[in-house]
Amino acid sequence: MTITKNTSFFMRYKRVCILLLVLLCAVIACAGLFTMAGDTVQLNPEVDTRPKVSVRTMKPIDYQTTLRLSGVFKPAEQTDIAFELPGKIASLHRSFIVGGIVKQGDLLATLDPFDYKTQVLEKQASFALAQAHLSEELAKAEVAKKEWANSAHIPALALREPQVASAQAQLKAAKASLSLAEKNLSRTQYFAPYDALIAARSVGLGQVISKGETLGQIVNLSYGEIHIPVAGFEQPFIPSLPANDVQVHSDGVQRQGVLTRHIGQFNDATRMANYIVKVDDPYALNSQDPPLYFGQFLEVNIAGKILKNVIKVPQEWIKNQTLWLLSPEGALVKNSVDVIREEQGFALVNAPTQANYQLVTQLPEYPQSGMQVRLWPNHTQLAERGEKQ
């Protein structure tokens, strides 16, 4: 009986121990879970939800504008050459052909001088006779003066004054005729008035021509002119005239020019102004420069006016006349700008007054003024590389 009671007590005690053991394990498991949960919270900091942007430091500059224009190269002067006398073509310069080049003072053409030499000889003879006649009249007048020396009143006719005056007039006329004959003889030769390109020729050797008949056309090679149309939006940047900093180029050839003048009128069709760029010695007759040719289409770079205190940014950074800035506090600022000029994909605008602000180069999807933003990693390094480009 005693053994049975002991066994029953032991069984009840065993069940209590098992329940206590299970409860202890549960407590330990819960404590472990809470500990792990606490560690997880500590390993995951708060997420930054601010949009990311890229920026670049503003650097206001004084910018030298460049006008990239083009135009046709034309002669500044061309002359239709002709003799002032009729006659027969006796000789022509070997370079007096279309495309030939002659230097100033070269003898281009001559007329047969025979008739004009004969006229000179005739006028020389007439001049000599007039001189002799005047000498004779002066001698007669001297004799008459002596004969009438004792007379109280001497008539002018007695002193042969009219005859002397007539002889003097005849001498002047003979001298003028001789000068004209000599001048006509010199006019039988036509000399190039300047370094010239023969643009046209209309006579041949032995041809008889009339007075003023055109022999051909020559073009002045001392300098040429590029006629450049300039649109209205470019004209405010034209420098003061004359402007010497002008580069002319075409197909690898580069020359220096001078922007000399506005021609004083606008094209009716395009409403563009026309300016003239002068290029000296275009065919390089007196230098080692590469030649330019009349009729060529040339590109011209003109150093324009200098824009003070501006910034140069890619055009895509400006949207709806707005340039976004980043304040020192990390907030977006909407800055309205007026584009002064655009050149080769860049826009020039007046520098913002906020000197310590930065230019935003990459915006969030829906930017708002005052929006707090953060920078992409390594944005400073990227901006520095951008400045060097």
Secondary structure, DSSP 8 states (H G I E B T S, - for coil): -HHHHHHHHHHHHHHHHHHHHHHHHHHHHHHHHHHHHHHHHHHS-------EEEEEE---EEEEEEEEEEEEEEES-EEEEE-SS-EEEEEE-TT-STT-EE-TT-EEEEE--HHHHHHHHHHHHHHHHHHHHHHHHHHHHHHHHHHTTT-SS--TTTTTHHHHHHHHHHHHHHHHHHHHHHHHHHTTEEE-SSSEEEEEE---TT-EE-TT-EEEEEEE-SEEEEEEEE-TTTGGG--SSSEEEEEEEETTEEEEEEEEEEEEEE-TTT--EEEEEEEESTT-SSSSS----TT-EEEEEEEEEEEEEEEEEEGGG-BTTEEEEE-TTSBEEEEE--EEEEETTEEEEE--S-TT-EEEEE--SS--TT-B-EE-TTHHHHHHHHHH-
